[in-house]
Amino acid sequence: MGRRDRRERMTAAAARAARVLRRLAGMAATLLVTSFLVFASLFLAPGDPASFLVKGRSAGPEELVEIRRQYGFDEPFLVRYWHWLEGVLQGDLGRSYLLHQDVASVIWSRLPASLLLIGVSALMIAVFGIGSGIVGALRRGSRTDRSLMLLVTVGAAAPAFVAALLLRSVLGVQLGWFPTIGNGTGLLDRLHHVVLPAAALSVTFVALVTRVTRSAMLDELRREHVEVALSRGTPRRTVIRRHVLRNALGPIVTVSALLVSGMLVSTAIVETAFGMSGVGSLLVQSVDQLDFQVVQAIVLLVVAAFVVVNALVDLVHPLIDPRTAAAGSAR
């Protein structure tokens, strides 16, 4: 019996290791294909990088030819892609055509502001989105539930820039509770500055997470084992905590993590609206001024974050919901 148990544990461990390796291989392949598409998109973008580098002044054909040679624009596409990929793997994302600085250092200087914005927004999503979904599910059909669903419908339909304008006008300008522009200095001042942008960024995501949480909780509340536990006199609070919420966490965590991982793109609107100096506003500026190297790097960073988080969620999900692991083992 002991030998059989050891064999089963070894088989399960081998299956988990194979699953992790498959996910890592898939993640690497996805990032490789994405890097190729991101680099190739420059050839579809309007404008000539060589013409951009002369900054609008008239340049003769010989000067443009020299610029293309200096920056490697005259090399074949695959050769340029290979050189660029080698640099990316070594942490070299190229130089900004506009700022004349290393792209990595430019992004790194802007990244803390965007990460703080995303972090506070994620906290709001967890507190208000998951909390509202749980309350709505436990009070299904009540006035509270109907009010929450009305707010969720409005929030899901409100674009980030509309929420930014309303919050900035009411809470920032009229009431003066929060600053409306800039990043702030020092931890407390930065947190004070980031409240309104984080609220504007998280409105739609809170609505989506509320719906997912409410739906997942209602599905678990209808389970037979929940009804049996309640009929046997088990306290409702215990049943909700041990059986309902725990089993509903799988889809809630999955959706929340994927939404948060894609927030870096959404920060472009909010950071521009509130005059923040982050990666999102840098992306808008780079697209507007055709700074191709910076645009490439930010798009690749966004996709990499989404792919990595997706892979981590897929690996963590069986730990949150053991039924997933059991189903995978059965297959």
Contacts in CASP RR format, 6 or more apart in sequence:
PFRMAT RR
TARGET T0000
AUTHOR 0000-0000-0000
METHOD contacts of the structure
MODEL  1
MGRRDRRERMTAAAARAARVLRRLAGMAATLLVTSFLVFASLFLAPGDPA
SFLVKGRSAGPEELVEIRRQYGFDEPFLVRYWHWLEGVLQGDLGRSYLLH
QDVASVIWSRLPASLLLIGVSALMIAVFGIGSGIVGALRRGSRTDRSLML
LVTVGAAAPAFVAALLLRSVLGVQLGWFPTIGNGTGLLDRLHHVVLPAAA
LSVTFVALVTRVTRSAMLDELRREHVEVALSRGTPRRTVIRRHVLRNALG
PIVTVSALLVSGMLVSTAIVETAFGMSGVGSLLVQSVDQLDFQVVQAIVL
LVVAAFVVVNALVDLVHPLIDPRTAAAGSAR
12 329 0 8 1.000
15 329 0 8 1.000
19 315 0 8 1.000
20 315 0 8 1.000
23 311 0 8 1.000
23 314 0 8 1.000
23 315 0 8 1.000
24 311 0 8 1.000
26 311 0 8 1.000
27 307 0 8 1.000
27 308 0 8 1.000
27 311 0 8 1.000
30 307 0 8 1.000
31 303 0 8 1.000
31 304 0 8 1.000
31 307 0 8 1.000
34 300 0 8 1.000
34 303 0 8 1.000
34 304 0 8 1.000
34 307 0 8 1.000
35 85 0 8 1.000
35 88 0 8 1.000
35 300 0 8 1.000
36 81 0 8 1.000
38 296 0 8 1.000
38 299 0 8 1.000
38 300 0 8 1.000
38 303 0 8 1.000
39 80 0 8 1.000
39 81 0 8 1.000
39 84 0 8 1.000
39 85 0 8 1.000
39 296 0 8 1.000
40 77 0 8 1.000
40 81 0 8 1.000
41 299 0 8 1.000
42 49 0 8 1.000
42 292 0 8 1.000
42 296 0 8 1.000
43 77 0 8 1.000
45 290 0 8 1.000
45 292 0 8 1.000
47 290 0 8 1.000
49 71 0 8 1.000
49 73 0 8 1.000
49 97 0 8 1.000
49 290 0 8 1.000
49 292 0 8 1.000
50 64 0 8 1.000
50 67 0 8 1.000
50 68 0 8 1.000
50 71 0 8 1.000
50 73 0 8 1.000
51 59 0 8 1.000
51 64 0 8 1.000
52 97 0 8 1.000
52 290 0 8 1.000
53 67 0 8 1.000
53 71 0 8 1.000
53 97 0 8 1.000
54 63 0 8 1.000
54 64 0 8 1.000
54 67 0 8 1.000
59 67 0 8 1.000
65 74 0 8 1.000
67 73 0 8 1.000
68 74 0 8 1.000
72 80 0 8 1.000
73 80 0 8 1.000
75 83 0 8 1.000
84 94 0 8 1.000
84 296 0 8 1.000
87 93 0 8 1.000
87 94 0 8 1.000
88 300 0 8 1.000
91 104 0 8 1.000
92 102 0 8 1.000
92 104 0 8 1.000
93 102 0 8 1.000
93 103 0 8 1.000
93 104 0 8 1.000
93 107 0 8 1.000
93 293 0 8 1.000
93 296 0 8 1.000
93 297 0 8 1.000
94 102 0 8 1.000
94 103 0 8 1.000
94 104 0 8 1.000
94 293 0 8 1.000
94 297 0 8 1.000
95 101 0 8 1.000
95 102 0 8 1.000
95 103 0 8 1.000
95 293 0 8 1.000
96 102 0 8 1.000
96 103 0 8 1.000
96 106 0 8 1.000
96 286 0 8 1.000
96 291 0 8 1.000
96 293 0 8 1.000
96 294 0 8 1.000
97 290 0 8 1.000
97 291 0 8 1.000
97 292 0 8 1.000
97 293 0 8 1.000
98 285 0 8 1.000
98 286 0 8 1.000
98 289 0 8 1.000
98 291 0 8 1.000
98 294 0 8 1.000
99 106 0 8 1.000
99 291 0 8 1.000
99 294 0 8 1.000
103 293 0 8 1.000
103 294 0 8 1.000
103 297 0 8 1.000
104 297 0 8 1.000
106 282 0 8 1.000
106 294 0 8 1.000
107 279 0 8 1.000
107 282 0 8 1.000
107 294 0 8 1.000
107 297 0 8 1.000
107 298 0 8 1.000
107 301 0 8 1.000
110 277 0 8 1.000
110 278 0 8 1.000
110 279 0 8 1.000
110 280 0 8 1.000
110 281 0 8 1.000
110 282 0 8 1.000
111 278 0 8 1.000
111 279 0 8 1.000
113 183 0 8 1.000
113 190 0 8 1.000
113 271 0 8 1.000
113 276 0 8 1.000
113 277 0 8 1.000
113 278 0 8 1.000
113 279 0 8 1.000
114 264 0 8 1.000
114 267 0 8 1.000
114 271 0 8 1.000
114 278 0 8 1.000
114 279 0 8 1.000
114 280 0 8 1.000
116 190 0 8 1.000
116 191 0 8 1.000
116 194 0 8 1.000
117 194 0 8 1.000
117 197 0 8 1.000
117 198 0 8 1.000
117 201 0 8 1.000
117 267 0 8 1.000
117 270 0 8 1.000
117 271 0 8 1.000
117 276 0 8 1.000
117 278 0 8 1.000
118 201 0 8 1.000
118 260 0 8 1.000
118 263 0 8 1.000
118 264 0 8 1.000
118 267 0 8 1.000
119 198 0 8 1.000
119 260 0 8 1.000
120 191 0 8 1.000
120 194 0 8 1.000
120 195 0 8 1.000
120 198 0 8 1.000
121 198 0 8 1.000
121 201 0 8 1.000
121 202 0 8 1.000
121 205 0 8 1.000
121 260 0 8 1.000
121 263 0 8 1.000
122 202 0 8 1.000
122 256 0 8 1.000
122 260 0 8 1.000
122 263 0 8 1.000
124 198 0 8 1.000
124 199 0 8 1.000
124 202 0 8 1.000
124 206 0 8 1.000
125 202 0 8 1.000
125 205 0 8 1.000
125 206 0 8 1.000
125 209 0 8 1.000
125 256 0 8 1.000
125 259 0 8 1.000
125 260 0 8 1.000
126 256 0 8 1.000
128 202 0 8 1.000
128 206 0 8 1.000
128 210 0 8 1.000
129 206 0 8 1.000
129 207 0 8 1.000
129 209 0 8 1.000
129 210 0 8 1.000
129 213 0 8 1.000
130 209 0 8 1.000
130 210 0 8 1.000
130 213 0 8 1.000
130 252 0 8 1.000
130 256 0 8 1.000
131 210 0 8 1.000
131 213 0 8 1.000
132 148 0 8 1.000
132 151 0 8 1.000
132 152 0 8 1.000
132 206 0 8 1.000
132 210 0 8 1.000
132 213 0 8 1.000
132 214 0 8 1.000
133 148 0 8 1.000
133 209 0 8 1.000
133 210 0 8 1.000
133 211 0 8 1.000
133 213 0 8 1.000
133 214 0 8 1.000
133 217 0 8 1.000
134 213 0 8 1.000
134 214 0 8 1.000
134 217 0 8 1.000
134 245 0 8 1.000
135 144 0 8 1.000
135 145 0 8 1.000
135 148 0 8 1.000
136 142 0 8 1.000
136 144 0 8 1.000
136 145 0 8 1.000
136 148 0 8 1.000
136 149 0 8 1.000
136 214 0 8 1.000
136 217 0 8 1.000
137 213 0 8 1.000
137 214 0 8 1.000
137 217 0 8 1.000
137 218 0 8 1.000
137 221 0 8 1.000
138 217 0 8 1.000
138 240 0 8 1.000
139 145 0 8 1.000
140 218 0 8 1.000
148 210 0 8 1.000
151 207 0 8 1.000
152 207 0 8 1.000
152 210 0 8 1.000
152 211 0 8 1.000
153 207 0 8 1.000
154 207 0 8 1.000
155 163 0 8 1.000
155 203 0 8 1.000
155 204 0 8 1.000
155 206 0 8 1.000
155 207 0 8 1.000
156 204 0 8 1.000
156 207 0 8 1.000
156 208 0 8 1.000
156 211 0 8 1.000
158 203 0 8 1.000
158 204 0 8 1.000
159 204 0 8 1.000
159 269 0 8 1.000
160 200 0 8 1.000
160 201 0 8 1.000
160 203 0 8 1.000
160 204 0 8 1.000
160 266 0 8 1.000
160 269 0 8 1.000
160 270 0 8 1.000
161 269 0 8 1.000
161 270 0 8 1.000
161 273 0 8 1.000
163 199 0 8 1.000
163 200 0 8 1.000
163 203 0 8 1.000
163 204 0 8 1.000
164 196 0 8 1.000
164 197 0 8 1.000
164 200 0 8 1.000
164 269 0 8 1.000
164 270 0 8 1.000
164 273 0 8 1.000
164 274 0 8 1.000
165 273 0 8 1.000
167 196 0 8 1.000
167 199 0 8 1.000
167 200 0 8 1.000
168 180 0 8 1.000
168 196 0 8 1.000
168 200 0 8 1.000
168 273 0 8 1.000
168 274 0 8 1.000
171 177 0 8 1.000
171 178 0 8 1.000
171 196 0 8 1.000
172 178 0 8 1.000
172 179 0 8 1.000
172 180 0 8 1.000
172 196 0 8 1.000
173 180 0 8 1.000
178 192 0 8 1.000
178 193 0 8 1.000
178 195 0 8 1.000
178 196 0 8 1.000
179 192 0 8 1.000
179 193 0 8 1.000
179 196 0 8 1.000
180 196 0 8 1.000
180 274 0 8 1.000
181 274 0 8 1.000
181 275 0 8 1.000
182 193 0 8 1.000
182 274 0 8 1.000
182 275 0 8 1.000
182 276 0 8 1.000
182 277 0 8 1.000
183 190 0 8 1.000
183 193 0 8 1.000
183 194 0 8 1.000
183 276 0 8 1.000
183 277 0 8 1.000
183 278 0 8 1.000
184 190 0 8 1.000
184 192 0 8 1.000
184 193 0 8 1.000
193 274 0 8 1.000
193 276 0 8 1.000
196 274 0 8 1.000
197 270 0 8 1.000
197 271 0 8 1.000
197 273 0 8 1.000
197 274 0 8 1.000
197 276 0 8 1.000
200 270 0 8 1.000
200 273 0 8 1.000
200 274 0 8 1.000
201 263 0 8 1.000
201 266 0 8 1.000
201 267 0 8 1.000
201 270 0 8 1.000
205 259 0 8 1.000
205 260 0 8 1.000
205 263 0 8 1.000
208 255 0 8 1.000
208 259 0 8 1.000
209 252 0 8 1.000
209 255 0 8 1.000
209 256 0 8 1.000
209 259 0 8 1.000
212 251 0 8 1.000
212 252 0 8 1.000
212 255 0 8 1.000
212 256 0 8 1.000
213 248 0 8 1.000
213 252 0 8 1.000
216 248 0 8 1.000
216 250 0 8 1.000
216 251 0 8 1.000
216 252 0 8 1.000
217 244 0 8 1.000
217 245 0 8 1.000
217 248 0 8 1.000
219 248 0 8 1.000
220 226 0 8 1.000
220 243 0 8 1.000
220 244 0 8 1.000
220 245 0 8 1.000
220 247 0 8 1.000
220 248 0 8 1.000
221 244 0 8 1.000
223 243 0 8 1.000
223 247 0 8 1.000
225 243 0 8 1.000
226 239 0 8 1.000
226 243 0 8 1.000
226 244 0 8 1.000
229 239 0 8 1.000
229 243 0 8 1.000
230 236 0 8 1.000
230 239 0 8 1.000
247 321 0 8 1.000
247 323 0 8 1.000
249 320 0 8 1.000
249 321 0 8 1.000
250 317 0 8 1.000
250 320 0 8 1.000
250 321 0 8 1.000
250 324 0 8 1.000
253 313 0 8 1.000
253 316 0 8 1.000
253 317 0 8 1.000
253 320 0 8 1.000
254 313 0 8 1.000
254 317 0 8 1.000
257 309 0 8 1.000
257 312 0 8 1.000
257 313 0 8 1.000
258 306 0 8 1.000
258 309 0 8 1.000
258 310 0 8 1.000
258 313 0 8 1.000
260 309 0 8 1.000
261 305 0 8 1.000
261 306 0 8 1.000
261 308 0 8 1.000
261 309 0 8 1.000
261 310 0 8 1.000
262 302 0 8 1.000
262 305 0 8 1.000
262 306 0 8 1.000
264 279 0 8 1.000
264 280 0 8 1.000
264 301 0 8 1.000
264 302 0 8 1.000
264 305 0 8 1.000
265 280 0 8 1.000
265 283 0 8 1.000
265 302 0 8 1.000
267 278 0 8 1.000
267 279 0 8 1.000
267 280 0 8 1.000
267 281 0 8 1.000
268 280 0 8 1.000
268 281 0 8 1.000
268 283 0 8 1.000
268 284 0 8 1.000
270 276 0 8 1.000
271 277 0 8 1.000
271 278 0 8 1.000
271 279 0 8 1.000
271 280 0 8 1.000
271 281 0 8 1.000
271 284 0 8 1.000
272 280 0 8 1.000
272 281 0 8 1.000
272 284 0 8 1.000
275 281 0 8 1.000
279 298 0 8 1.000
279 301 0 8 1.000
280 298 0 8 1.000
282 294 0 8 1.000
282 298 0 8 1.000
283 294 0 8 1.000
283 295 0 8 1.000
283 298 0 8 1.000
285 291 0 8 1.000
286 292 0 8 1.000
286 294 0 8 1.000
286 295 0 8 1.000
286 298 0 8 1.000
287 295 0 8 1.000
317 324 0 8 1.000
318 324 0 8 1.000
318 325 0 8 1.000
319 325 0 8 1.000
END
